[in-house]
């Protein structure tokens, strides 16, 4: 049991994959939080299935900064298999070229993790210059993860968490935002 604010709430584990989308004022801030989450993953406090940053440009277009470039991975694996097949049929150069092309095409058509169209549609609602961090979480020790990221601020855009956990996340991020914009902190700056 973890006590956070009023009442006891069990935040020790997320039982199945959950999606959390938090908006930050810049791509740099979103990347900083993503790197913190990767650090926590190396400490076995969170298991991330996917973590993508969607940035809305000044022109209104949405750019996705993904972990895995499926086109490059497909081209590399296609090249390997093409070379192997090419050696068997005595023409490794053609085998590599055909393998790379078919692998790149297959990789480009593959959507790994969070659906790209979903991310682009949701990120279209944010302000230009802002970035949305999409994290697909398999499991986590929520209280430790929250303590690590709450000082970064951000605004929750969407989650698949239950209402209690979502509210705890919103409250923690809002306290940080309120502290950063309060007159007391402005005077000390």
TACOR-V889386 format. One record per backbone hydrogen bond with DSSP energy under -1.0 kcal/mol. NH is the residue of the N-H (numbers start at 0). CO is the residue of the C=O. Records with the same first field share a line. If there is no record, write none. Layout:
# TACOR-V889386
NH = CO, CO
This chain:
# TACOR-V889386
1 = 8
8 = 1
17 = 136
19 = 134
20 = 157
21 = 132
22 = 154
23 = 130
29 = 25
30 = 26
31 = 27
32 = 28
33 = 29
34 = 30
35 = 31
36 = 32
37 = 33
38 = 34
39 = 35
40 = 36
41 = 37
43 = 40
44 = 39
46 = 138
48 = 135
49 = 135
51 = 133
52 = 64
53 = 131
54 = 62
55 = 129
56 = 60
59 = 56
62 = 54
64 = 52
69 = 67
72 = 68
73 = 69
74 = 70
75 = 71
76 = 72
77 = 73
78 = 74
79 = 75
80 = 76
81 = 77
82 = 78
83 = 79
84 = 80
85 = 81
86 = 82
87 = 83
88 = 84
89 = 86
90 = 85
94 = 90
95 = 91
96 = 92
97 = 93
98 = 94
99 = 95
100 = 96
101 = 97
102 = 98
103 = 99
104 = 100
105 = 101
106 = 102
107 = 103
108 = 104
118 = 114
119 = 115
120 = 116
121 = 117
122 = 118
123 = 119
124 = 121
125 = 122
128 = 55
129 = 126
130 = 23
131 = 53
132 = 21
133 = 51
134 = 19
135 = 49
136 = 17
137 = 46
140 = 44
141 = 10, 139
144 = 140
145 = 141
146 = 142
147 = 143
148 = 144
149 = 145
151 = 148
152 = 149
154 = 22
156 = 20
157 = 20
159 = 18
165 = 161
166 = 162
167 = 163
168 = 164
169 = 165
170 = 166
171 = 167
172 = 168
173 = 169
174 = 170
175 = 171
176 = 172
177 = 173
178 = 174
179 = 175
180 = 176
185 = 181
186 = 182
187 = 183
